[in-house]
Amino acid sequence: MVTRNVTVIGLQWGDEGKGKVVDALASSCKYVVRYCGGANAGHTVNVGDERYALHLIPCGILHQGVVNVVGNGVAFDPGVALKEIQDLRDRGVTVGSENLRISSAANVVMPYHKLQDSLSEAALGAEKIGTTARGIGPCYADKANRATAVRVAELADGEVLRGKIRRIVEMKNKVFAALYQAQPLDADAVCQEYAEYGRKLAPMICNTGELLRRACAGGDRILFEGGQGSMLDIDHGTYPFVTSSSVTACGVPTGAGVPPSAVGDVLGVMKAYTSRVGSGPFPTEQDNPVGSYLRERGREYGTTTGRARRCGWLDAVAVRYAAELSGVTELALSLLDVLTGLDEVKICVGYEVDGRRLESFEPSVMGQAKCIYESLRGWKEELGGCRDSADLPARARRYVRRVEQLIGRRISLISVGADRDKTILRRSRIKGIG
Ligand code: IMP
């Protein structure tokens, strides 16, 4: 029997704990593939006493025999990738063309993208998006613009690259000077830097779509590793306070170059509460002692930027919306242990907007939504030692059951701590869990 592929995505505003879930499944897969986002992501994996924070390199890199792929849909920052590769090697992790492949069709994040991201955010003032300043939005904007885009394949040819970068930098300098009175970038320095990146990365660059389609045909199992979270999706999230790529499971075929049938089982990762970094609507936000409690217990500070995350109650309506969008087949519930110690735990089950009750998530009106909550009794027991659902206190089990009912899907994995073994695996049709 052919084992189905699996897609792991975030069902909230990112930082749901996807890294740990991908790590749990990676050894049962031949390929682990990033298909969206870029170095704005921060996937954390704890192995024993070692903590790895990965931004661009798929989490499968920590597993022997797994081929990791950066797909064409990724905004690829070669400087960040090379630093990450070096850091991994320094810690004894093997990284080479045998276990890391980078799509020749991925778009490259250039220094002017990062500069534009920061300048634009500063100019927006109170209306800023609150980006990670990694140049993600400007890179995807140039991808859509075509004439000002640089693809990974172009890093290989120094001459062509030089001509193109000179032309683009000259144009960007004029725009930045006019709009932001910015100092010009040195085109030659940019050319040199990126040609060097091209030389170093050359052995890993290939047509990854072809590679993955062949893998599908040969029955090799693939894990697609989502970045960010569904509510940050460029089309379906809380626009304009979103990221600039398709981060749901719908982004897999275009972002990896595989047919939709390759998506396989979709495992949606959700926190037992909600967090968000940056600006934008967040109906269940608790800007009060409950929010602070969640932030401190959950160590809710950004892996990529170090920013304090906004925290609040679980929004079951938002998660159900995200699960429906991606055709989620099973759920992974993370950070359940963080809720320990609260007298009551609340779940948002609907909204009120302009005096009218709303049962579904409508991104455009979430800024005006007042939450309708259901309250459950909290528990005092620490959960870090639980390895089976039966080990959970009755009130935590009730919370898990209620979440399953509200989202309409089974929870097949529960995380009760950052370490690999602090995990409860339940019945599942996904190989590697069940
Ligand atoms: P950008 O992706 O850097 O353009 O940022 C756009 C929005 O997405 C901001 O609110 C960021 O905080 C958020 N964001 C981007 N990547 C992540 C992530 O990996 N986790 C959580 N939030 C993210």
Residues whose N, C-alpha, C, O or C-beta is under 5 A from the ligand:
A	BS01	IMP	W13 G14 D15 N40 A41 G42 I129 G130 T131 T132 A133 R134 I136 G137 Q228 L232 V242 T243 S244 V277 G278 S279
